[in-house]
């Protein structure tokens, strides 16, 4: 695989993080996409930077990114980019957000990079090679039961319409896990499972750019990724169960 792919992914997310930090807590303009779904001028600035980078280096590649839409040409190479994962945190001054980028070749994620600029943590992966944080090899946790696990989840943007349904599952997990956390960035959630800080994450109503990179990072750290019913994971179906692998079947039983 062309080494320029990974180096481009790393450069893109680190530049994104620098732009995020430069604008963090400076009163950036915030707009609403939905009742509680936000977009800031930083999301847009970062995405424009990235699209320009890819257009210059790999003009025949597709870009699928959160904010600016655009047409996909059916290229073999597709960059899947979230310019600011954790926009609501960012808008409220909470320092948990990141940029997330994966490169798909023929529909398969081959390269991933996620950068958390507040902790200066760069997560990277190459399919079949492994995953790293700041150059240190990642390995998912060895927790064997949900009772000894710390799990993490996220609330969908339509939570106001589906609160009861969500809270039912949340309550079932809460009764059996050591702890549940809510960080507000799906990409960081999954990367923290890869790093062994969390043992598993479940979440519905996500987009491919929220999960694509981090899921590869977790799989390359020895974790397991499926849909929430245990089916083969499809990043374009919008839901995920991602664990250290050891507790996966137990979590599936609890949430279903």
N, C-alpha and C positions, 0 to 999 in steps of 0.2 A: 504493500500500500504506500502511496506517495507520502513521505514524511511531512510534506507541506500541509497536509490536511490537519494533523494534530497541532503543528506549530501555529497554523491559522486559527484553530479553535481556541488555543491558549491565549494567543494575542488578542482575539476578539473579546473574550470574557474578561480579561484583565483590563483592557481599555474600557469596557463597559463599566466595570467596578470603579475605575478611576473617575469616570463621568458621574456615576451615582454618588460617590462620596463628595465630589466637588459641589454637588447640588443639595446634598442632604442637610436638612434643617436650615435651608436658606429661604423658605417661603415660596417654593416653586408652585406654579399654577396647577391646580387639580381639577379634573373634569369627571363627570359621571358617565359611565357606559350603561349602567343599570342603577337600581335603587341603592345598592351598596357596592357596586363594582366600579373601581376607580381607574383612571389613567392620568398620568402626570406628563408634563413636558419632557421629563427625563426618559420615560419609556420611549417616546417618539424620537428624541435626539439620539439615543443609543441605537435604536433600530435603523435609523438613517445612516449612522456611522457604519453599522455592520453591512447593510445592503450595498453601500458604496465599496466596501472592502471586497466583498464577494464578486461584485460586478467587474471590478478591476482585475482580480486574480483568477477567477474561475467564471468567465462570462457565460459559459454554457450550463452552469449549475442552477438548480432551483433553490429558492428561499421560501420557507414557510415560517412566518413570524407573527407575533401576536397582534400588532397594532395596525400595520399599514396594508394588510390584505395583499392584493396583487395576484397575478395569474400564475399558475404552475404549468410548466410546459411539458411535464412528463419526462424530465431529464432523469438519467440514471442516478445522478448525485443530487441529494436534497438536504440542505441545511435546515434544521428545525431549531428555532431560536426564541427564547424568551428574554427580552431586553431587560426586564426588571421583574423577577419573581418575588412577590412580597410587596406589591405596590401599596396595599393598605397599610402595612407596617411602615413603609417609607413615608407615606403621606402623614402618618401620625407621629413620626419621629422615633419609631421603634427600630433599633439597629439589627434587624434580622431580615435580610433580603439578599438577592444574588442575581447573577446572569447565568443562563443555562443554554448550552448549545450542543447539538448532536449532528453528526453527518450520517445520513442514510445512503447506502449504495445498493441499488436494486431492492429498496424497501427494508434493508437490514441495517440497524445501527452499527457502525464500525468504529466511530471515534466519538468521544464525549468529553466535555469540559464544563465544570460548574465553578464559579468563583464567588466566594463570600468575602466582600471587601472589608467588612468590619472586623473579621477575625484574620483576614489575609490568608484564607485557606483556599487553595486551588485543588479541586478534585478532578482527576483525569482518568480516562480509560481507553483502551484499545481492545476491540473484540478478539478474544482468544489469547490475549497477552497479559491482561491484568489491569488493576486499577490502583491509583495512588492518591495520597494527599500530600502536597508539597514534597513529592518525591519519595514518601514513605508508603510502602505497600499496604493496601487496605485488606482487612479481613473482618467479616461479619462476626457478631458475638457468638458465644457458645451457650447462651441461655436455652435450656431444654424444655421449659414449660412456660405457659402464659403467666402463671403465678409469680415467677421470678423475672418477668419481663417488664420493660418500660416501653409502651407503645405510643404512637403519635398519630394524629389524624388532623383533618381539616374540615371546615364547614363549607358547603357549597354556596355559591352566590344566590341560589334560590332557597336558602335555608328558611326564609320567612314563610314560604309556601309548604315546605316539607319538614318542618321542625319535628313533628311527632314521630315520623318515620325514622329520621336521623337519630333522635334521642333514644329511641327504642334500642337500636344497635349499639349506640354509645353506652347505654346503661348495661347491656349484656356484657360488653367488654369490661366496663368499669368494675363489675362484680368479681371478675376473675383475674384481672391483671394487677401487677404491683402498682403501676401508675400509668396515667395517660397524660400526654402533653399536647399542647396546641402551639405551634411555632409561627404559623402564618406564611410559610413558604414550602410548597410541596417538594421542590428540588432539594432544598436543605434537609427536609424531613428524610428523604430517601438516601441522600448522601450520608446522613448521620447513622442510618441503619448500616450502610456499607462500612462506616468507621467503627461500628460496634458501640456507639453511644446510645442508640435506640435498638430495640430488637425487632420492631415491625411497624409498618404504617399501612393504614387502609384509608382510602378516600374515593368518593364518587364526584362526578361533575367536574372533571379536570379536562384540560386540553393536552394534545400531544406535546406541545412545547413545555408544559409544566413538568413532564415526567420522562421524556425520551432519553435525555442525557443521563439523568440520575439512575434510571433503571439499568442501563448498561454498566454504570459504575458499581451498582450493587451486585449484579450478576457476576461481574468479574472479581468481586470480593467474596464470592462463594455463597451469596444469598439467592433467594428464589422470588420470582415475580410471576403472578398470575392475575387474571381478572378476579373480581370479588366473589364469584361463584366457583372459583377454582379452574375455570377454563383457561386455555392458552391466552396469554395477554396480548391484546391489540391496543396499541397506544392511541388509536383513533376512535376507540369506543368510550373513553372518558372515565374509566374507573380502574383501580389498582389495589392489589394486596401485595405488599413487598416486605419480606421478612428475612431473618437470618437463615431460613430454610428449616431449622429444627422445630420451630413452633408453628410452621405454616398451616399444617393440616388442623391443628388445634384451633387456631384463629378462624379458619374457614368454618369449622363446626359452630363456633360461638356466633359469628356474624350471620350465619345462615340458619 
